[in-house]
């Protein structure tokens, strides 16, 4: 049986882009008993010396809708180990400083055995991105690790300015999906994967051919399937995910009754993880999300049926 891992999401972006607002809006959408650590690296460095808490690496500052907000005051790796070993938590959200490149943070997350990297989201300020433009080779290399772009503050720019901002994003982050928003209201399902705690909340995978009601110009479409009868081949599903990897899905997540037991499935683009779910004994549920997901619904349904074990 695999060890339960803590899903960890990284939110990056320039100073003032709206990272904090987006995280606050995410936290508000989570169940009341869902325990989230929001780790703020306010200094943009993973090796900060501080006497604030002596040997401690995090300082708990506030409770927000059941979310413990912490400020990094030591080395990030030690802080993550401390959280994983001493706090009963369902998810970690890391907010990087505006000056921080995200890849070192991803590396630190992957070094902690009890954590599961759940994606890198970068917030771009549609109004002020020019002030933070970075055309360096390092910036382009770092951009390769971004899973989703949130283009924020679009209500503050005109159509021409918005097109210029989109050109900048497409140039620096080619092929990365973009969600546009006026004030940081993004549905949690576009950013967060499914985990053992959230499987108890059916609404997290309850999709019926709809466009999610998000506050952004390009709505994220979603569809899903449920099945109470069949067992699915995990290998066949992996093959399906490889086949549809070019179709632009932002998130694919679900609970699947496989030939080796119930499993949690999380896919962010080409990165897929499976996790054992031994205490679950209900129906298979899977959801697909992208900007134009409904265009692929029928074809995905046909392919998904082919993964059933006969």
Order of alpha helices (4+ residues) and beta strands (2+ residues): beta-alpha-beta-beta-beta-alpha-beta-alpha-beta-alpha-beta-alpha-beta-beta-beta-alpha-beta-beta-beta-beta-alpha
